[in-house]
């Protein structure tokens, strides 16, 4: 299963082709291709799938999605932890 994750564009490199940027995923920063979204500017939130920004999103929606993903991760941690034995 593949997920698309929201992140905040913190830098854009206009000197390379394709257009690339640095995207912050709640403290983890990754280089992402922004070529498909020429309207994106620093500070925008984008949905990223396999290293490509595929759409813009509002900050509120991005924060809600990141919180849900965090909660899911905590739930998975609980499922993977050894039970009473």
KOLZADO-863531 format. One record per residue: residue number from 1; residue in three letters; x, y, z of N, C-alpha, C, O in turn. Coordinates in Angstrom, 1 decimal. Layout:
@seq=NUM	type=ALA	nxx=X	nyy=Y	nzz=Z	caxx=X	cayy=Y	cazz=Z	cxx=X	cyy=Y	czz=Z	oxx=X	oyy=Y	ozz=Z;
...
This chain:
@seq=1	type=UNK	nxx=0.8	nyy=-1.2	nzz=0.0	caxx=0.0	cayy=0.0	cazz=0.0	cxx=0.9	cyy=1.2	czz=0.0	oxx=1.9	oyy=1.3	ozz=0.7;
@seq=2	type=UNK	nxx=0.5	nyy=2.2	nzz=-0.8	caxx=1.3	cayy=3.5	cazz=-0.8	cxx=0.4	cyy=4.6	czz=-0.3	oxx=-0.8	oyy=4.6	ozz=-0.6;
@seq=3	type=UNK	nxx=1.0	nyy=5.5	nzz=0.4	caxx=0.3	cayy=6.7	cazz=0.9	cxx=0.8	cyy=7.9	czz=0.3	oxx=2.0	oyy=8.0	ozz=0.0;
@seq=4	type=UNK	nxx=0.0	nyy=8.9	nzz=0.2	caxx=0.4	cayy=10.3	cazz=-0.1	cxx=0.3	cyy=11.1	czz=1.1	oxx=-0.7	oyy=11.0	ozz=1.9;
@seq=5	type=UNK	nxx=1.4	nyy=11.8	nzz=1.5	caxx=1.5	cayy=12.4	cazz=2.8	cxx=1.6	cyy=13.9	czz=2.6	oxx=2.3	oyy=14.4	ozz=1.6;
@seq=6	type=UNK	nxx=0.9	nyy=14.7	nzz=3.4	caxx=1.0	cayy=16.2	cazz=3.3	cxx=2.3	cyy=16.7	czz=4.0	oxx=2.8	oyy=16.1	ozz=4.9;
@seq=7	type=UNK	nxx=2.8	nyy=17.8	nzz=3.4	caxx=4.0	cayy=18.4	cazz=3.9	cxx=4.0	cyy=19.9	czz=3.5	oxx=3.3	oyy=20.3	ozz=2.6;
@seq=8	type=UNK	nxx=4.9	nyy=20.7	nzz=4.2	caxx=4.9	cayy=22.1	cazz=3.9	cxx=6.2	cyy=22.4	czz=3.1	oxx=7.3	oyy=21.9	ozz=3.5;
@seq=9	type=UNK	nxx=6.0	nyy=23.1	nzz=2.0	caxx=7.2	cayy=23.5	cazz=1.2	cxx=8.0	cyy=24.6	czz=1.9	oxx=7.4	oyy=25.7	ozz=2.2;
@seq=10	type=UNK	nxx=9.2	nyy=24.3	nzz=2.2	caxx=10.1	cayy=25.2	cazz=3.0	cxx=11.1	cyy=25.9	czz=2.1	oxx=11.6	oyy=27.0	ozz=2.4;
@seq=11	type=UNK	nxx=11.4	nyy=25.3	nzz=1.0	caxx=12.4	cayy=25.9	cazz=0.0	cxx=12.0	cyy=25.4	czz=-1.4	oxx=11.5	oyy=24.3	ozz=-1.6;
@seq=12	type=UNK	nxx=12.3	nyy=26.3	nzz=-2.4	caxx=12.1	cayy=25.9	cazz=-3.8	cxx=13.4	cyy=26.2	czz=-4.5	oxx=13.9	oyy=27.3	ozz=-4.4;
@seq=13	type=UNK	nxx=13.9	nyy=25.2	nzz=-5.3	caxx=15.1	cayy=25.4	cazz=-6.1	cxx=14.7	cyy=25.6	czz=-7.5	oxx=14.4	oyy=24.7	ozz=-8.2;
@seq=14	type=UNK	nxx=14.8	nyy=26.8	nzz=-8.0	caxx=14.4	cayy=27.2	cazz=-9.4	cxx=15.6	cyy=27.0	czz=-10.3	oxx=15.4	oyy=27.1	ozz=-11.5;
@seq=15	type=UNK	nxx=16.7	nyy=26.6	nzz=-9.8	caxx=17.9	cayy=26.5	cazz=-10.7	cxx=18.0	cyy=25.1	czz=-11.3	oxx=18.9	oyy=24.9	ozz=-12.1;
@seq=16	type=UNK	nxx=17.2	nyy=24.1	nzz=-10.9	caxx=17.3	cayy=22.8	cazz=-11.5	cxx=16.0	cyy=22.5	czz=-12.3	oxx=15.0	oyy=23.1	ozz=-12.1;
@seq=17	type=UNK	nxx=16.2	nyy=21.5	nzz=-13.2	caxx=15.1	cayy=21.0	cazz=-14.0	cxx=15.1	cyy=19.5	czz=-13.9	oxx=16.0	oyy=18.8	ozz=-14.3;
@seq=18	type=UNK	nxx=14.0	nyy=18.9	nzz=-13.3	caxx=12.8	cayy=19.5	cazz=-13.0	cxx=12.9	cyy=20.3	czz=-11.7	oxx=13.8	oyy=20.2	ozz=-10.9;
@seq=19	type=UNK	nxx=11.8	nyy=21.2	nzz=-11.5	caxx=11.7	cayy=22.1	cazz=-10.3	cxx=11.6	cyy=21.2	czz=-9.1	oxx=10.8	oyy=20.3	ozz=-9.0;
@seq=20	type=UNK	nxx=12.5	nyy=21.5	nzz=-8.1	caxx=12.5	cayy=20.7	cazz=-6.9	cxx=12.3	cyy=21.6	czz=-5.7	oxx=12.5	oyy=22.8	ozz=-5.7;
@seq=21	type=UNK	nxx=12.0	nyy=21.0	nzz=-4.5	caxx=11.8	cayy=21.8	cazz=-3.3	cxx=12.1	cyy=20.9	czz=-2.1	oxx=12.1	oyy=19.7	ozz=-2.2;
@seq=22	type=UNK	nxx=12.2	nyy=21.6	nzz=-1.0	caxx=12.4	cayy=20.9	cazz=0.3	cxx=11.1	cyy=21.0	czz=1.0	oxx=10.5	oyy=22.0	ozz=1.2;
@seq=23	type=UNK	nxx=10.6	nyy=19.8	nzz=1.4	caxx=9.2	cayy=19.7	cazz=2.0	cxx=9.4	cyy=19.1	czz=3.4	oxx=10.1	oyy=18.1	ozz=3.6;
@seq=24	type=UNK	nxx=8.8	nyy=19.8	nzz=4.4	caxx=8.8	cayy=19.4	cazz=5.8	cxx=7.6	cyy=18.6	czz=6.2	oxx=6.5	oyy=19.0	ozz=6.1;
@seq=25	type=UNK	nxx=7.8	nyy=17.3	nzz=6.6	caxx=6.8	cayy=16.4	cazz=7.0	cxx=6.8	cyy=16.3	czz=8.5	oxx=7.2	oyy=15.2	ozz=9.0;
@seq=26	type=UNK	nxx=6.4	nyy=17.3	nzz=9.2	caxx=6.4	cayy=17.3	cazz=10.7	cxx=7.8	cyy=17.1	czz=11.3	oxx=7.9	oyy=16.3	ozz=12.2;
@seq=27	type=UNK	nxx=8.8	nyy=17.7	nzz=10.7	caxx=10.1	cayy=17.6	cazz=11.3	cxx=11.1	cyy=16.8	czz=10.4	oxx=12.3	oyy=17.0	ozz=10.6;
@seq=28	type=UNK	nxx=10.6	nyy=16.0	nzz=9.5	caxx=11.4	cayy=15.3	cazz=8.6	cxx=11.3	cyy=16.0	czz=7.3	oxx=10.3	oyy=16.2	ozz=6.7;
@seq=29	type=UNK	nxx=12.5	nyy=16.4	nzz=6.8	caxx=12.6	cayy=17.2	cazz=5.5	cxx=13.1	cyy=16.3	czz=4.4	oxx=14.1	oyy=15.6	ozz=4.5;
@seq=30	type=UNK	nxx=12.4	nyy=16.4	nzz=3.3	caxx=12.8	cayy=15.6	cazz=2.1	cxx=12.8	cyy=16.5	czz=0.8	oxx=12.0	oyy=17.4	ozz=0.7;
@seq=31	type=UNK	nxx=13.6	nyy=16.1	nzz=-0.1	caxx=13.6	cayy=16.8	cazz=-1.4	cxx=12.5	cyy=16.2	czz=-2.2	oxx=12.4	oyy=14.9	ozz=-2.3;
@seq=32	type=UNK	nxx=11.7	nyy=17.0	nzz=-2.9	caxx=10.5	cayy=16.6	cazz=-3.6	cxx=10.5	cyy=17.3	czz=-4.9	oxx=10.8	oyy=18.4	ozz=-5.1;
@seq=33	type=UNK	nxx=10.0	nyy=16.6	nzz=-5.9	caxx=9.8	cayy=17.2	cazz=-7.2	cxx=8.5	cyy=18.0	czz=-7.2	oxx=7.4	oyy=17.5	ozz=-6.9;
@seq=34	type=UNK	nxx=8.6	nyy=19.2	nzz=-7.6	caxx=7.5	cayy=20.2	cazz=-7.7	cxx=7.0	cyy=20.5	czz=-9.1	oxx=6.2	oyy=21.3	ozz=-9.3;
@seq=35	type=UNK	nxx=7.6	nyy=19.8	nzz=-10.0	caxx=7.4	cayy=20.1	cazz=-11.5	cxx=5.9	cyy=20.1	czz=-11.9	oxx=5.5	oyy=20.9	ozz=-12.7;
@seq=36	type=UNK	nxx=5.1	nyy=19.2	nzz=-11.3	caxx=3.7	cayy=19.1	cazz=-11.7	cxx=2.8	cyy=20.2	czz=-11.1	oxx=1.7	oyy=20.3	ozz=-11.5;
@seq=37	type=UNK	nxx=3.4	nyy=21.0	nzz=-10.2	caxx=2.6	cayy=22.0	cazz=-9.5	cxx=3.4	cyy=23.4	czz=-9.6	oxx=3.9	oyy=23.8	ozz=-8.6;
@seq=38	type=UNK	nxx=3.4	nyy=23.9	nzz=-10.8	caxx=4.2	cayy=25.2	cazz=-11.0	cxx=3.7	cyy=26.4	czz=-10.2	oxx=4.4	oyy=27.3	ozz=-10.0;
@seq=39	type=UNK	nxx=2.4	nyy=26.3	nzz=-9.7	caxx=1.9	cayy=27.4	cazz=-8.9	cxx=2.3	cyy=27.4	czz=-7.4	oxx=2.0	oyy=28.3	ozz=-6.7;
@seq=40	type=UNK	nxx=2.9	nyy=26.3	nzz=-7.0	caxx=3.3	cayy=26.1	cazz=-5.6	cxx=4.4	cyy=27.1	czz=-5.2	oxx=5.3	oyy=27.3	ozz=-5.9;
@seq=41	type=UNK	nxx=4.2	nyy=27.8	nzz=-4.0	caxx=5.2	cayy=28.7	cazz=-3.5	cxx=5.6	cyy=28.2	czz=-2.1	oxx=4.9	oyy=27.4	ozz=-1.5;
@seq=42	type=UNK	nxx=6.7	nyy=28.8	nzz=-1.6	caxx=7.2	cayy=28.5	cazz=-0.3	cxx=6.1	cyy=28.8	czz=0.7	oxx=5.5	oyy=29.8	ozz=0.7;
@seq=43	type=UNK	nxx=5.9	nyy=27.8	nzz=1.6	caxx=4.8	cayy=28.0	cazz=2.6	cxx=3.5	cyy=27.2	czz=2.3	oxx=2.7	oyy=27.0	ozz=3.2;
@seq=44	type=UNK	nxx=3.4	nyy=26.8	nzz=1.1	caxx=2.2	cayy=26.0	cazz=0.7	cxx=2.3	cyy=24.6	czz=1.2	oxx=3.4	oyy=24.1	ozz=1.5;
@seq=45	type=UNK	nxx=1.2	nyy=24.0	nzz=1.4	caxx=1.2	cayy=22.6	cazz=1.8	cxx=0.8	cyy=21.8	czz=0.5	oxx=0.0	oyy=22.1	ozz=-0.3;
@seq=46	type=UNK	nxx=1.5	nyy=20.6	nzz=0.4	caxx=1.3	cayy=19.8	cazz=-0.8	cxx=1.1	cyy=18.3	czz=-0.3	oxx=1.6	oyy=17.9	ozz=0.7;
@seq=47	type=UNK	nxx=0.5	nyy=17.5	nzz=-1.2	caxx=0.4	cayy=16.1	cazz=-1.0	cxx=1.5	cyy=15.5	czz=-1.8	oxx=1.7	oyy=15.8	ozz=-3.0;
@seq=48	type=UNK	nxx=2.3	nyy=14.6	nzz=-1.2	caxx=3.5	cayy=14.0	cazz=-1.8	cxx=3.3	cyy=12.5	czz=-1.9	oxx=3.0	oyy=11.9	ozz=-0.9;
@seq=49	type=UNK	nxx=3.5	nyy=12.0	nzz=-3.1	caxx=3.5	cayy=10.6	cazz=-3.3	cxx=4.7	cyy=10.1	czz=-4.1	oxx=5.0	oyy=10.7	ozz=-5.1;
@seq=50	type=UNK	nxx=5.4	nyy=9.2	nzz=-3.5	caxx=6.7	cayy=8.7	cazz=-4.0	cxx=7.7	cyy=9.8	czz=-4.6	oxx=8.2	oyy=9.7	ozz=-5.6;
@seq=51	type=UNK	nxx=7.8	nyy=10.9	nzz=-3.8	caxx=8.7	cayy=11.9	cazz=-4.1	cxx=8.2	cyy=13.0	czz=-5.0	oxx=9.0	oyy=13.9	ozz=-5.4;
@seq=52	type=UNK	nxx=7.0	nyy=12.9	nzz=-5.4	caxx=6.4	cayy=13.9	cazz=-6.3	cxx=5.2	cyy=14.6	czz=-5.6	oxx=4.3	oyy=14.0	ozz=-5.1;
@seq=53	type=UNK	nxx=5.2	nyy=16.0	nzz=-5.6	caxx=4.1	cayy=16.7	cazz=-5.1	cxx=3.0	cyy=16.6	czz=-6.2	oxx=3.2	oyy=16.9	ozz=-7.4;
@seq=54	type=UNK	nxx=1.8	nyy=16.1	nzz=-5.7	caxx=0.7	cayy=15.8	cazz=-6.7	cxx=-0.5	cyy=16.8	czz=-6.6	oxx=-1.3	oyy=16.8	ozz=-7.5;
@seq=55	type=UNK	nxx=-0.6	nyy=17.5	nzz=-5.5	caxx=-1.6	cayy=18.5	cazz=-5.3	cxx=-1.3	cyy=19.4	czz=-4.2	oxx=-0.6	oyy=19.0	ozz=-3.2;
@seq=56	type=UNK	nxx=-2.0	nyy=20.6	nzz=-4.2	caxx=-1.9	cayy=21.5	cazz=-3.1	cxx=-3.0	cyy=21.2	czz=-2.1	oxx=-4.0	oyy=20.6	ozz=-2.5;
@seq=57	type=UNK	nxx=-2.9	nyy=21.6	nzz=-0.9	caxx=-3.9	cayy=21.5	cazz=0.1	cxx=-3.9	cyy=22.6	czz=1.1	oxx=-2.8	oyy=23.2	ozz=1.3;
@seq=58	type=UNK	nxx=-5.0	nyy=22.9	nzz=1.8	caxx=-5.0	cayy=23.9	cazz=2.8	cxx=-4.3	cyy=23.5	czz=4.0	oxx=-4.3	oyy=22.3	ozz=4.3;
@seq=59	type=UNK	nxx=-3.7	nyy=24.4	nzz=4.8	caxx=-3.0	cayy=24.1	cazz=6.0	cxx=-3.8	cyy=23.4	czz=7.0	oxx=-3.4	oyy=22.4	ozz=7.6;
@seq=60	type=UNK	nxx=-5.1	nyy=23.8	nzz=7.2	caxx=-5.9	cayy=23.1	cazz=8.2	cxx=-6.1	cyy=21.7	czz=7.8	oxx=-6.0	oyy=20.8	ozz=8.7;
@seq=61	type=UNK	nxx=-6.4	nyy=21.4	nzz=6.6	caxx=-6.6	cayy=20.0	cazz=6.1	cxx=-5.3	cyy=19.2	czz=6.3	oxx=-5.3	oyy=18.0	ozz=6.7;
@seq=62	type=UNK	nxx=-4.2	nyy=19.8	nzz=6.0	caxx=-2.9	cayy=19.1	cazz=6.2	cxx=-2.6	cyy=18.8	czz=7.6	oxx=-2.2	oyy=17.6	ozz=7.9;
@seq=63	type=UNK	nxx=-2.9	nyy=19.7	nzz=8.5	caxx=-2.7	cayy=19.4	cazz=9.9	cxx=-3.6	cyy=18.3	czz=10.4	oxx=-3.2	oyy=17.4	ozz=11.2;
@seq=64	type=UNK	nxx=-4.9	nyy=18.3	nzz=10.0	caxx=-5.8	cayy=17.3	cazz=10.4	cxx=-5.3	cyy=15.9	czz=9.9	oxx=-5.4	oyy=14.9	ozz=10.6;
@seq=65	type=UNK	nxx=-4.9	nyy=15.8	nzz=8.6	caxx=-4.4	cayy=14.6	cazz=8.1	cxx=-3.1	cyy=14.1	czz=8.8	oxx=-3.0	oyy=12.9	ozz=9.1;
@seq=66	type=UNK	nxx=-2.2	nyy=15.0	nzz=9.1	caxx=-1.0	cayy=14.6	cazz=9.8	cxx=-1.3	cyy=14.1	czz=11.2	oxx=-0.7	oyy=13.1	ozz=11.7;
@seq=67	type=UNK	nxx=-2.3	nyy=14.7	nzz=11.9	caxx=-2.7	cayy=14.2	cazz=13.2	cxx=-3.3	cyy=12.8	czz=13.1	oxx=-3.0	oyy=11.9	ozz=13.9;
@seq=68	type=UNK	nxx=-4.2	nyy=12.6	nzz=12.1	caxx=-4.7	cayy=11.2	cazz=11.9	cxx=-3.6	cyy=10.2	czz=11.6	oxx=-3.7	oyy=9.1	ozz=12.1;
@seq=69	type=UNK	nxx=-2.7	nyy=10.5	nzz=10.8	caxx=-1.6	cayy=9.6	cazz=10.5	cxx=-0.8	cyy=9.3	czz=11.8	oxx=-0.3	oyy=8.2	ozz=12.0;
@seq=70	type=UNK	nxx=-0.6	nyy=10.3	nzz=12.6	caxx=0.2	cayy=10.1	cazz=13.8	cxx=-0.6	cyy=9.2	czz=14.7	oxx=0.0	oyy=8.3	ozz=15.3;
@seq=71	type=UNK	nxx=-1.9	nyy=9.4	nzz=14.8	caxx=-2.7	cayy=8.5	cazz=15.7	cxx=-2.7	cyy=7.1	czz=15.1	oxx=-2.7	oyy=6.1	ozz=15.9;
@seq=72	type=UNK	nxx=-2.8	nyy=6.9	nzz=13.8	caxx=-2.7	cayy=5.6	cazz=13.2	cxx=-1.4	cyy=4.9	czz=13.6	oxx=-1.3	oyy=3.7	ozz=13.9;
@seq=73	type=UNK	nxx=-0.3	nyy=5.7	nzz=13.5	caxx=1.0	cayy=5.1	cazz=13.8	cxx=1.1	cyy=4.7	czz=15.3	oxx=1.7	oyy=3.6	ozz=15.6;
@seq=74	type=UNK	nxx=0.5	nyy=5.5	nzz=16.2	caxx=0.5	cayy=5.1	cazz=17.6	cxx=-0.3	cyy=3.8	czz=17.8	oxx=0.0	oyy=2.9	ozz=18.5;
@seq=75	type=UNK	nxx=-1.4	nyy=3.7	nzz=17.0	caxx=-2.3	cayy=2.5	cazz=17.1	cxx=-1.5	cyy=1.3	czz=16.6	oxx=-1.7	oyy=0.2	ozz=17.2;
@seq=76	type=UNK	nxx=-0.7	nyy=1.4	nzz=15.5	caxx=0.1	cayy=0.3	cazz=15.0	cxx=1.1	cyy=-0.1	czz=16.0	oxx=1.4	oyy=-1.3	ozz=16.2;
@seq=77	type=UNK	nxx=1.7	nyy=0.9	nzz=16.7	caxx=2.7	cayy=0.6	cazz=17.8	cxx=2.1	cyy=-0.3	czz=18.8	oxx=2.7	oyy=-1.2	ozz=19.3;
@seq=78	type=UNK	nxx=0.9	nyy=0.1	nzz=19.2	caxx=0.2	cayy=-0.7	cazz=20.3	cxx=-0.1	cyy=-2.1	czz=19.8	oxx=0.0	oyy=-3.0	ozz=20.6;
@seq=79	type=UNK	nxx=-0.5	nyy=-2.3	nzz=18.5	caxx=-0.8	cayy=-3.6	cazz=18.0	cxx=0.5	cyy=-4.5	czz=18.0	oxx=0.4	oyy=-5.7	ozz=18.2;
@seq=80	type=UNK	nxx=1.6	nyy=-3.8	nzz=17.7	caxx=2.9	cayy=-4.6	cazz=17.6	cxx=3.6	cyy=-4.8	czz=18.9	oxx=4.5	oyy=-5.6	ozz=19.0;
@seq=81	type=UNK	nxx=3.1	nyy=-4.2	nzz=20.0	caxx=3.8	cayy=-4.4	cazz=21.3	cxx=3.4	cyy=-5.7	czz=21.9	oxx=2.2	oyy=-6.1	ozz=21.7;
@seq=82	type=UNK	nxx=4.3	nyy=-6.3	nzz=22.6	caxx=4.0	cayy=-7.6	cazz=23.2	cxx=2.9	cyy=-7.4	czz=24.3	oxx=3.0	oyy=-6.5	ozz=25.1;
@seq=83	type=UNK	nxx=2.0	nyy=-8.3	nzz=24.3	caxx=0.9	cayy=-8.3	cazz=25.3	cxx=1.4	cyy=-8.9	czz=26.6	oxx=2.5	oyy=-9.3	ozz=26.8;
@seq=84	type=UNK	nxx=0.5	nyy=-8.9	nzz=27.6	caxx=0.9	cayy=-9.5	cazz=28.9	cxx=1.2	cyy=-11.0	czz=28.7	oxx=0.6	oyy=-11.7	ozz=27.9;
@seq=85	type=UNK	nxx=2.2	nyy=-11.4	nzz=29.4	caxx=2.7	cayy=-12.7	cazz=29.1	cxx=3.0	cyy=-13.5	czz=30.3	oxx=3.4	oyy=-14.7	ozz=30.2;
